[in-house]
Amino acid sequence: MGKIIAFDHPLMHHKLALIRDEKTGTKDFRQTVEEIATLMAYEVTRELPVKKEDVKTPCGIAKCNVLSKSVVIVPILRAGLGMVDGITNLIPTAKVGFLGLYRDEETLEPKEYYSKLPPCIADSFVLLVDPMLATGGSVVHALDVLNRAGVKDENIKYVGVVGAPEGVKKVQENHPDVDI
């Protein structure tokens, strides 16, 4: 079963209060979401797989840990875009894919309107980002798209700012190996 990581850090709580405040303007809201994404990315990437690699230094060869897979960030458009810069500040070599979804007004089911994923995605570690996990429908649909592109659930982490229990449950039922 994938892990659920709920961040309990004073800075994150403070920043979450800022984005919830009705007096927070658009510029400050966007900047704070970006800052939250950076803080989250640091923790989310803690267990990324690494491999040993020889690195030539001025003093000789050093055996160093380097990421064993490339990282791809896939925001669910449009809200997920606000988290991308915060993560790429920490992982500037990450590639970025895009997945556009909207909710059908009659069926309330997610519908895909855009998908642009890097060719290397099947062999990468993927961060699926969207600030809000409400019902779980859009995230489950996005995970299905990533699976069809060849990404295994154990190589995906969903990263969101706020999550409702119903959404978490739906993701776990449909993609039990994805960390949230």
Salt bridges, closest charged atoms under 4 A:
ASP8 OD1 - HIS13 NE2 2.68
GLU35 OE1 - LYS15 NZ 2.66
GLU43 OE2 - ARG46 NH2 2.89
GLU47 OE1 - LYS3 NZ 2.57
ASP54 OD1 - LYS63 NZ 2.86
GLU112 OE1 - HIS141 NE2 3.68
ASP144 OD1 - HIS175 NE2 2.74
ASP153 OD2 - HIS175 ND1 2.89
GLU173 OE2 - LYS169 NZ 3.79
ASP179 OD2 - LYS157 NZ 3.12
